[in-house]
Amino acid sequence: MIQFTLDGRTACASEGELLVHAAARNGVFIPTLCHDDKLAPYGGCRLCVVGVDGAPRPLPACATRVTEGMAVSTNSNVPQLRKTLTEMLLSEHLNADPGGRPNELADLALELGAEAPLILPDAKREPYADRNKLMGYEPDTCILCNRCVRYTQEVMQCSALSLEGRGPDARIVPTWERSWLDTECELCGGCLSTCPTGAIYEKFLEGTGVEERALEQTKTTCTFCGVGCQLDLNVDPETKRIVKVTSKPEYVSNEGDLCVKGRFSFNFVHHP
């Protein structure tokens, strides 16, 4: 173990531990958007920036490893900087209420009191329709954090998604602008599960009026094979029907990852 200073008090961390994890273990929450524990450190959104003595500028906690004697500050000018960065991300998040889907950016903006700046009419990105029946993508809900692209490359070891275009024309697309069905994608929904804004979504929930944030979850074991993946059945409290399936990183057998059957093949339970 090594010692460092966190907001003026002595804290401990493991050798080489990421600052965002060390801070959390010592009771200090540092928000992130582009970070996913399954993925390599990225430091793209910069929302996790902290002050480090001796550093010429704030450093991203999700990509900075703790060193012996490091002095870290999260409460000097960092909150205002974090609010400004959030507002910059909101300027790219043109659809602020994507159908009641979970939205980490909207939650953080509410917590920080950040508001979306003026959005120019020509800032909207061109949508695209994919012929697969399971997942869709809304460019105007996307903040280009690249979590979905990195998930397909680092976890699934495939090239299903990529970043296309520049500036206001940038968007996430299936590789070579083909359908998801024509890439290496297995429709596991991992990109959907890691998306922090709901830009990638389940098509079958669109237009149903289901408020995803209000769904009730019941943990169970997938029955499709012998691996024993743990998953959560998301139930509409009004109709008492399963409307989607999710999983969590802390589930030991599958660490939150699912296959296409585990994530999308659940309607059979509603048929006699």
Summary of the structure (lengths in Angstrom):
residues: 272
radius of gyration: 19.9
end to end distance: 57.1
largest distance: 66.5
contacts: 804
relative contact order: 0.11
helix: 26%
strand: 19%
